[in-house]
Amino acid sequence: MRSAEKAVPLTSAYSVVCLLPQAQFNNFRSCAQGNVFHSLLCLGAQRKGMVISMLNNKGFDLWADGYDKTVGISDEENTYPFAGYKKVLGLIFQTIMGVENAVVLDIGFGTGTLTTKLYERGCSIYGQDFSSRMIALASEKMPNAQLYQGDFSKGLVEPLRSFRYDYIVATYSLHHLTDAQKKSFLSDLRGYLKENGKIIIGDVAFETREALEQCKWKAGDAWDPDEIYFVVEELRKDFPALSFTQMSDCAGVLMLG
């Protein structure tokens, strides 16, 4: 909860944003840091008796056009939640490039930042995302990719269940699932891997619960209480072979065969 001193300027900022001409509002949306923009949207929603959830296709549609820029701001400033974002994607990319013409399924692919690079280098791309707008943007970059809309908290959409994959990738998406949902979903996804295939997750993630709490304290008001981040030592109780590479103080890459 923000202090009263901080709440007033933020509310005022929301009012100013609401009065901007559409072109200027779009520019603000694409340049503002994600957590700030989301806070402003939530304030407006509360005033109108609505609720905005990040795990909501309309909410993600609102983010779509400026998503890559908001991520870039956080990464370059080395701040939660996207500190290390480029390193995370780089490690995943290099890993997948070890298999020629790999068949890749991306869960929550967003605007296709990672999968576009893989697509351009001969990978066969399949994907599932919550947002129709994200899918439209990604399809422009990857016209021959097989991209489907669907809520992955309910599992894979039916068409994607017909294939087997060298890699199943999820970058900054599975933190919308509860720990129990993560366990169930990962167990299910393993059944869609080819022999020697791997699940690769790049996300806000920590080796220990203590490390998560330290990051939470450091992030302060920027911390998103609605997102449920990976704690590797706890997840290893169900997946002992899980490997983890820490890429920043708030991000890492998990791999599971």
C-alpha positions, 0 to 999 in steps of 0.5 A, spaced: 500 500 500 502 506 498 503 512 503 498 518 503 503 522 500 505 518 494 498 516 493 496 523 491 501 525 485 499 518 482 492 519 482 493 526 479 498 523 474 492 518 472 487 524 471 492 528 467 493 521 463 486 521 462 486 527 459 491 526 454 490 526 446 490 519 444 496 520 440 500 522 446 496 517 451 499 512 446 506 515 446 506 515 454 503 508 454 509 505 450 514 509 454 512 508 461 515 503 465 510 497 466 508 497 473 507 505 473 502 504 467 499 498 470 498 502 477 495 508 473 490 503 469 488 500 476 486 507 479 482 509 473 478 502 473 477 502 481 474 509 480 469 506 474 468 500 478 472 495 474 477 490 475 484 490 471 488 483 472 494 482 469 492 475 467 486 478 463 486 478 455 484 485 455 489 487 460 494 484 455 492 487 449 493 494 452 500 492 454 501 489 447 504 495 443 508 498 448 511 491 451 518 491 448 519 498 450 517 497 457 521 491 458 527 495 455 527 500 460 527 496 466 532 491 463 537 497 462 536 500 468 537 493 472 531 494 476 525 489 478 522 485 474 526 485 468 533 486 470 537 481 466 532 480 461 536 480 455 541 475 458 535 471 460 533 471 452 540 470 450 541 464 454 535 461 451 536 463 444 543 460 444 541 453 448 536 452 442 540 454 437 544 447 439 539 443 435 538 445 428 531 447 425 528 445 432 521 445 433 519 450 439 513 451 443 513 458 446 508 459 452 506 466 453 510 469 447 508 476 447 510 480 441 515 474 439 521 478 441 525 471 442 521 467 437 522 471 432 529 470 432 529 463 432 524 463 427 529 467 422 534 462 423 530 456 421 526 454 427 519 451 427 515 456 431 508 454 435 505 458 440 500 460 445 498 466 448 492 470 452 492 476 448 489 476 441 493 483 440 500 480 442 498 474 437 497 479 431 503 483 432 507 476 433 504 474 426 506 480 423 513 478 424 512 470 423 507 469 418 508 462 418 508 460 425 502 456 428 500 461 434 494 460 438 490 464 443 488 460 449 489 461 457 495 457 459 492 456 466 487 451 463 493 447 459 495 447 452 489 449 446 487 442 443 491 444 436 498 444 440 497 437 443 498 434 436 505 435 436 512 434 440 517 439 441 524 439 441 523 445 446 518 448 450 519 455 452 516 460 457 519 467 458 516 471 463 509 468 463 508 462 468 509 467 474 501 468 473 500 461 475 500 458 482 505 454 485 500 448 484 498 450 477 506 450 475 507 443 478 501 441 474 502 444 468 510 443 467 508 435 469 503 436 463 508 439 458 513 434 459 509 429 455 509 433 449 517 433 449 521 429 443 526 425 446 532 429 449 527 435 449 527 440 454 522 445 458 526 452 458 523 457 463 526 464 463 522 469 469 523 472 475 526 467 479 530 465 485 534 459 488 531 460 495 525 463 498 530 468 502 533 471 496 526 472 493 524 476 500 531 480 499 528 482 492 521 484 494 524 488 500 529 492 495 523 493 490 519 496 495 512 499 492 514 496 485 513 489 487 507 486 484 503 482 489 499 478 484 505 475 481 507 468 483 515 467 482 519 461 482 523 459 488 527 453 485 529 449 491 522 448 493 520 446 485 526 441 486 522 437 491 517 435 485 522 436 479 529 433 482 533 434 475 531 441 475 537 446 473 537 453 474 542 459 472 541 466 476 542 471 470 540 477 475 538 479 482 531 477 480 531 473 474 534 466 472 533 460 467 530 454 469 531 447 465 527 441 465 528 435 461 
